[in-house]
Amino acid sequence: MSLKSKIIAAKESGVTPITYKQGGLMFQLTKLKWWQPETMPPPTVAQASLLIEACLNFIKTGEGGNELIEGIQIWFPDFESLSDIRIRYASKGKRKDDQTPEPAPEPEPQPEPTPEPKPKSGYTGGRGGKKTNSPKDLPKPEPVPKTEPESIPEPKAKPPKEAKPVKGTVELEALIGAGIKNIWMVGPAGCGKTTICMEVGELAGIPVTIIPCGAGTSATTFLGYKYPEREGTPFVHAFAQEGIIVLDEFTSLEAQVAQIVNGALANDELTSTIGTFRRHEKCVIIATSNTFGNGADRMYVSNNQLDASTIDRFAGGIVEIDYSKEYERQYDSEVVQYVWKMRDAIKANGLRKVASTRSIISGCKLKSGGLNWKSALIQNWTKDEKALL
C-alpha cells in the first residue's frame, strides 16, 4: 500500500486533529504550516505520524521521496520538491554508512515574498488597548536603516539559520498539547524563558502577547481604562482569542494585582472595563519568574511572595528552566568558555552576579565589533571578584 493510500485510510482510524507538537515538528521538516491546510481539515494524529515517519526516513536514507510528495500533496497540492528537507537536515541526519552520493547543488533560490509579520505583543505600556494581536491588525514593520560602518563584520552572535531550539521548548509544547492552559516557567535571569515562549508560538503559528509585570504594573494593565473613555488592553484582547499570553516576571506583581490574574486563571473569565470575556479555549497563559513565589532572595530582590491559591492555579504546569549548554555551544567558543568560567566562579563563591545566555550573545557582538568584550562582561565586578577568574 502506498503512503498516500495509508494516509487516506488512517483518517478512518481516528479523528483527533494534529497536536501542537506534531504540527511544530512537521513545520520544521517541511516549512509548511500544517495548522492551516488549504484543501482539507488538519491531519489527524495517525495521519501526521505517517508523514513524520516518512519525512525522517527520507532524511536518513534519501528514499521514498516521490511517495512523500504525494502524501504532502493531499493537503498542499502545489508542493513539488523536497530539496529543502535535504538541504536543512542532510548534514545532521545522513548515516555514516550511507554511500548515496550527494545531490548536485541547486542554484540559489530567488528571495521569497516577505511574509506577513509574525504576531507579537501589542503591549507598549500605554493605552493601545483597542489594537488586537491579530496579524492582520498589526502594521508591517518599517525597514530600519543600517547605520553601522560596512567594515564591521556581521556579529558571530547571530545563531545559524537552523539553530537548535532552546532547551525547554519540547517540554512546553508537551504541556500545551496535553491541554494545560496555565503554565509557570521558573529559571535564572537570561536563561531563555521568554525566547522559549516566542519559539513555541512561532512553531504553532499563534500570536504571542508579552505583558511585563513589575512594581509599576497596575490593575488597569489587565482590566483596561475607564477615563477619559473606556478602553481595553492587549491582555483583554489576547484573553479572548487563540494564542499565548506571557506574564513576564510574574512574581514581581503586587499582591492585589496578582489576585486579578488569579481570578482569570481560575475562572477562565475576565470582567474588564469594556465587558466580560470568556477565555478562549486555546488561550495559554504562561507566567515566567526567577523564583518559585517564595519571596525575595539575595539574587532577586524584587520578587514578591505568592499565596498558595495562586500557585495552585499552575498545578501540573510548573516547568523549571536552566541555562542550556547545548544551545549556547552554537556561539563563539571563546566567549562561551569565558562565560561558563564566570558562571562557575559565581556558583563556587556565592557571588551576587549573573552570567547568562544573554551575556554570551552580548560578548559575541562586542568581540565581532573589535571591542574588549571580556572587560565589558565583568565591568560591574569588584577587583576581588575579578581575581577569581
C-alpha positions in Angstrom: 0.0 0.0 0.0 1.4 3.4 -1.0 2.0 6.2 1.6 -0.9 8.2 0.0 -3.3 5.2 0.5 -2.1 4.7 4.1 -2.7 8.4 4.9 -6.2 8.3 3.4 -7.0 5.1 5.2 -5.6 6.5 8.5 -8.4 9.1 8.5 -10.9 6.5 9.4 -8.8 5.2 12.4 -9.3 8.4 14.4 -10.5 12.0 14.2 -8.2 13.6 16.7 -6.6 16.7 15.0 -2.9 17.1 14.7 -1.3 18.1 18.0 0.8 21.2 18.7 3.9 19.1 18.9 3.3 17.3 15.7 2.4 20.5 13.9 5.6 22.2 15.0 7.7 19.2 14.0 6.1 18.9 10.6 6.7 22.7 10.1 10.4 22.2 10.9 10.6 19.3 8.4 8.8 20.9 5.5 8.4 24.6 6.2 4.6 24.2 5.6 2.0 25.4 8.0 0.1 22.2 8.9 -2.3 24.1 11.1 -3.6 26.0 8.0 -4.3 23.3 5.4 -5.5 24.6 2.1 -7.9 21.9 0.9 -8.8 19.6 3.8 -9.3 19.6 7.6 -6.0 19.3 9.5 -4.3 15.9 9.5 -5.3 13.5 12.3 -2.8 12.3 14.8 -2.5 9.0 12.9 -2.0 10.7 9.5 0.6 13.1 11.0 2.5 10.2 12.4 2.8 8.5 9.0 4.0 11.8 7.4 6.6 12.4 10.1 7.9 8.9 9.8 8.2 9.2 6.0 10.0 12.6 6.3 12.5 11.2 8.8 13.1 8.1 6.6 13.7 10.4 3.6 16.2 12.4 5.6 18.1 9.3 6.7 18.1 7.3 3.5 17.1 9.6 0.7 14.4 7.1 -0.3 10.7 7.4 -0.6 10.7 11.0 -1.8 8.1 10.6 -4.5 5.7 8.9 -2.1 6.3 11.6 0.4 5.5 14.3 -2.1 2.2 12.5 -2.9 1.4 12.3 0.8 2.0 16.0 1.4 0.0 17.0 -1.7 -3.1 15.7 -0.1 -3.1 19.0 1.9 -0.8 21.1 -0.3 -1.4 20.4 -4.0 1.3 22.8 -5.1 4.1 21.0 -3.1 6.6 19.5 -5.6 10.1 19.5 -4.2 11.7 18.0 -1.0 15.0 19.8 -1.6 14.6 22.0 1.4 14.4 19.0 3.7 17.7 17.6 2.3 19.4 21.0 2.5 18.3 21.6 6.1 18.8 18.1 7.6 21.2 16.0 5.4 24.3 17.0 7.3 22.7 16.0 10.6 20.6 13.1 9.6 22.7 11.3 7.0 24.0 8.0 8.2 27.8 7.3 8.3 27.3 4.1 6.2 25.1 5.8 3.6 27.0 5.8 0.3 24.3 7.6 -1.6 26.0 10.5 -3.5 25.1 14.0 -2.5 22.7 15.7 -5.0 24.2 18.4 -7.2 24.0 21.8 -5.6 21.0 23.7 -6.8 21.1 27.3 -7.9 20.4 29.9 -5.2 16.6 30.3 -4.9 15.1 33.7 -5.5 14.1 35.5 -2.3 10.7 34.5 -1.1 8.0 37.1 -0.8 8.0 38.9 2.5 5.6 37.0 4.8 3.1 38.7 7.0 4.7 39.9 10.2 4.6 37.4 13.0 2.0 38.2 15.6 3.7 39.5 18.7 2.7 41.6 21.6 0.9 44.8 21.0 1.7 46.0 24.5 3.6 49.3 24.6 2.9 50.4 28.2 0.3 52.9 27.0 -3.4 52.9 26.2 -3.2 50.9 23.0 -5.9 48.5 24.2 -8.1 48.8 21.1 -5.5 47.1 19.0 -5.7 43.3 18.8 -2.9 40.9 18.4 -4.3 39.5 15.2 -1.7 39.5 12.4 -4.0 41.5 10.0 -4.2 44.3 12.6 -0.5 44.7 13.0 1.3 47.2 10.8 4.1 45.9 8.7 7.4 47.0 10.2 9.3 49.8 8.5 12.8 48.8 7.3 15.5 50.0 9.8 18.3 51.9 8.1 21.7 50.4 8.5 23.9 52.7 10.5 27.0 50.6 11.2 30.1 51.0 9.1 30.4 48.5 6.3 33.8 47.4 7.5 32.3 45.8 10.7 31.7 42.1 10.0 28.4 40.5 10.8 28.3 39.6 14.5 29.1 36.0 15.3 26.4 36.2 17.9 23.7 35.5 15.3 22.8 31.9 15.6 22.9 29.6 12.5 19.8 29.6 10.4 18.8 26.2 11.7 20.0 26.6 15.3 19.0 24.1 17.8 15.8 25.0 19.7 16.1 26.4 23.2 16.0 23.7 25.8 12.6 23.6 27.3 10.7 24.1 24.0 9.7 20.5 23.8 8.6 20.4 27.5 6.4 23.5 26.9 4.9 22.0 23.7 4.1 18.8 25.5 2.2 20.6 28.3 0.2 22.7 25.8 -0.5 19.6 23.7 -1.8 17.8 26.9 -4.3 20.7 27.5 -2.5 22.5 30.3 -3.5 26.2 29.9 -1.8 27.7 33.0 2.0 27.2 32.8 4.7 28.6 35.1 8.3 28.7 33.9 10.9 29.3 36.6 14.6 29.9 35.9 17.6 32.2 36.4 17.8 35.5 34.6 18.7 35.4 30.9 18.2 31.6 30.5 15.7 32.0 27.6 12.2 31.7 29.2 10.7 34.4 27.0 12.6 33.1 24.0 11.1 29.6 24.5 7.6 31.1 24.6 8.2 33.0 21.4 9.6 29.9 19.7 6.7 27.7 20.6 4.3 30.4 19.4 6.1 30.6 16.1 6.1 26.8 15.6 2.4 26.7 16.3 1.6 29.7 14.2 -0.3 31.5 17.0 0.2 35.1 18.4 2.3 35.7 21.5 1.4 38.6 23.7 4.0 39.6 26.3 2.8 41.5 29.4 5.7 42.9 31.5 4.9 42.6 35.2 6.5 44.7 37.9 6.0 47.1 40.8 4.5 49.7 38.4 2.1 47.3 36.9 -1.5 48.2 38.0 -4.9 46.7 37.6 -5.6 48.7 34.5 -2.9 46.7 32.7 -5.3 43.7 32.9 -8.8 45.3 33.2 -8.5 48.3 31.0 -9.1 52.0 31.4 -12.3 54.0 32.3 -11.1 57.5 31.7 -11.2 59.6 29.5 -13.0 56.8 27.8 -13.4 53.1 28.3 -10.6 51.1 26.6 -9.4 47.6 26.6 -5.8 46.3 26.8 -3.6 43.8 25.0 -4.3 41.4 27.8 -8.1 41.7 27.4 -8.0 41.1 23.7 -5.4 38.3 23.9 -7.5 36.6 26.6 -10.4 36.2 24.2 -8.5 34.7 21.3 -6.3 31.8 20.5 -2.7 32.4 21.4 -0.1 32.6 24.2 0.0 35.3 26.9 3.4 35.6 28.6 3.2 37.3 32.1 6.9 38.2 32.2 8.4 38.3 35.8 5.1 37.3 37.3 6.3 37.2 40.9 7.1 41.0 40.7 3.4 41.8 40.7 1.9 43.5 43.7 -0.4 41.2 45.7 -3.6 43.0 44.8 -2.8 42.9 41.1 -1.8 39.2 41.2 -5.3 38.5 42.6 -6.8 39.8 39.4 -4.7 37.5 37.4 -5.5 34.7 39.8 -9.2 35.1 39.1 -8.7 35.0 35.3 -6.6 31.8 35.7 -9.1 30.1 37.9 -12.4 31.0 36.4 -11.5 31.4 32.7 -13.4 34.7 32.8 -12.4 38.3 32.9 -14.6 41.3 33.7 -12.9 44.3 32.1 -13.9 47.9 31.6 -15.3 47.1 28.2 -17.2 44.0 29.1 -17.0 40.4 30.4 -14.9 38.0 28.3 -14.6 34.2 28.4 -11.2 32.9 27.9 -10.6 31.3 24.5 -10.3 27.5 24.8 -6.9 27.7 23.1 -5.6 30.7 25.1 -2.5 29.6 27.1 -1.2 31.8 29.9 2.5 31.4 30.7 4.0 33.1 33.8 7.7 33.5 34.0 9.8 34.2 37.1 13.2 33.7 38.7 11.8 32.2 41.9 9.1 29.8 42.9 7.0 32.5 44.6 8.7 32.3 47.9 9.6 36.0 48.0 12.7 38.0 47.5 16.2 36.5 48.0 19.7 37.8 47.7 19.8 37.5 43.9 16.3 38.6 43.1 15.1 41.3 45.5 12.1 42.4 43.5 10.3 39.1 43.7 7.1 39.1 45.9 5.7 36.1 47.8 2.7 34.4 46.1 -0.1 32.9 48.1 -0.9 29.2 47.9 -4.1 29.7 45.9 -2.2 31.5 43.1 0.5 28.8 42.9 -2.2 26.1 42.9 -3.6 27.6 39.6 -0.4 26.2 37.9 -0.8 22.7 39.2 0.9 20.3 36.8 2.2 23.1 34.7 5.3 24.2 36.5 8.5 24.0 34.4 12.0 24.6 35.7 14.4 26.0 33.1 18.2 26.4 33.4 20.9 27.6 31.1 21.3 25.2 28.2 24.9 24.4 27.3 23.8 22.5 24.3 22.1 25.7 23.0 24.9 28.0 24.0 27.6 26.0 22.1 26.3 27.5 18.8 28.0 30.8 19.7 31.7 31.8 19.6 33.5 29.1 21.6 36.0 31.5 23.2 33.1 33.7 24.5 31.1 30.7 25.6 34.0 29.2 27.6 34.7 32.5 29.3 31.0 33.0 30.4 31.0 29.4 31.6 34.1 30.2 33.7 32.3 33.2 35.1 29.3 31.0 35.9 31.5 28.5 37.8 33.1 31.3 39.8 29.7 32.7 40.7 28.5 29.3 41.9 31.6 28.3 43.8 31.9 31.6 45.7 28.3 32.6 46.1 28.6 35.8 44.2 25.7 38.1 43.6 26.3 38.1 39.8 24.7 36.7 36.7 26.4 35.0 33.8 23.5 34.3 31.4 23.0 33.2 27.8 22.3 36.9 27.3 25.9 37.6 28.4 27.2 35.2 25.7 25.2 36.9 23.0 26.4 40.3 24.1 30.0 39.1 24.3 29.9 37.8 20.8 28.6 41.1 19.5 31.3 43.0 21.3 34.0 40.7 20.1 32.9 40.9 16.4 32.9 44.7 16.8 36.6 44.7 17.9 35.8 45.8 21.5 37.3 44.5 24.7 34.5 42.1 25.4 36.0 40.4 28.5 36.3 43.6 30.4 32.8 44.6 29.4 31.3 41.4 30.7 32.8 41.9 34.2 32.5 45.6 34.3 30.4 45.5 37.5 32.7 43.0 39.2 34.9 44.1 42.1 38.6 43.7 42.0 38.5 40.7 44.3 35.7 39.1 42.2 37.7 39.6 39.0 40.7 37.9 40.7 38.6 34.7 40.9 38.7 34.4 37.2 
